[in-house]
Amino acid sequence: MTTKEKEEFIRQKANEHIPEINEKIYWSLHAVKKLRVDRLRKTPVENSLKNCIIIEDYSAENRPFPDCLALGFIGADPVHSVIAIGRDFDRIFIVTVYRPSAERWENDWKTRKKQS
């Protein structure tokens, strides 16, 4: 699956997702805990995936599903979500989610800063 195909799949599942009726987004326990830590809420994060872009694509080697790091926005605020693609299950899994920090990320929120 190419990066572009992953991006389109994530956006499609986010648009199809209707909680308790047409579940297309599943959350790991870790991601739910991270919501609280970063004072985020599920629905805005899920909505941010409707127009997300993939900023890092991870190798599928040694992973149960292909996954990637997606950048979305809640209003003007950036949010990063690690998304696993469950194509055979017709859904996506949010592995973790967080607010990117200016200390670790460039102003575009897409590029990690070089560690010195």
C-alpha positions, 0 to 999 in steps of 0.5 A: 500500500503506497503512502497516498493509498494509506492517506486516502484510506484514512480519510475515507474511513474518517468520513464514513465513521459514525460512532455506534452505527458505522464504526470505522475508527478504533482506539487503542487503550494507549491512545485513549490514555493519551487523549487525557494527557494532552487534553484532547477529545475523540471526536475532534481527533477523528474529524482531524483525520478527514483532511490529514496528511501522512508525514511519516510512513512506517515499514510494515516489517514486524508490525501486524498492520501497515501504519503511519504518522498523520498530521491533522488539525483541530481548528488551528491546532496541530495533532499527530496520530499514529494510524494502523491500516486495517484494510481487511477489516475496513477500518483504521486503528488509532495507536497513539495521538498527541499534540506535537511540541515546538521543541521537537517539530519544525513550524510546519509540524511535518518535520522533526527537528534535528537533535544536537 
